[in-house]
């Protein structure tokens, strides 16, 4: 697709994956839906967070594994992420990649 936001839409049922959307993707809305998915993923502190005091960006390994795709639309991973976090991150902002949780994402009933 040559669309890096697709990585925030593909779900593999593990805890480390993006959340599964509760509606179907529709051709006329897919760009908006992908934008929403990217925003939801990057603004989830379990997936991505910026520690301003330490100047460290913590990211899901999805951003490492598919780095080339994200760099096709941004000069660096911190700058790609910064646009969603509303932070002025630079290309030299240090990144720490979070451990990826491959555990099954189970729905817990009450």
Rosetta blueprint (number, residue, H / E / L):
1 X L
2 X L
3 X L
4 X H
5 X H
6 X H
7 X H
8 X H
9 X L
10 X L
11 X L
12 X L
13 X L
14 X E
15 X L
16 X L
17 X L
18 X L
19 X L
20 X L
21 X L
22 X L
23 X L
24 X L
25 X L
26 X L
27 X H
28 X H
29 X H
30 X H
31 X H
32 X H
33 X H
34 X H
35 X H
36 X H
37 X H
38 X H
39 X H
40 X H
41 X H
42 X H
43 X L
44 X L
45 X L
46 X L
47 X L
48 X E
49 X E
50 X E
51 X E
52 X L
53 X L
54 X L
55 X L
56 X E
57 X E
58 X E
59 X E
60 X L
61 X L
62 X H
63 X H
64 X H
65 X H
66 X L
67 X H
68 X H
69 X H
70 X H
71 X L
72 X L
73 X L
74 X L
75 X L
76 X L
77 X H
78 X H
79 X H
80 X H
81 X H
82 X H
83 X H
84 X H
85 X H
86 X L
87 X L
88 X L
89 X L
90 X L
91 X L
92 X L
93 X L
94 X E
95 X E
96 X E
97 X E
98 X L
99 X L
100 X L
101 X L
102 X L
103 X L
104 X E
105 X L
106 X L
107 X L
108 X L
109 X L
110 X L
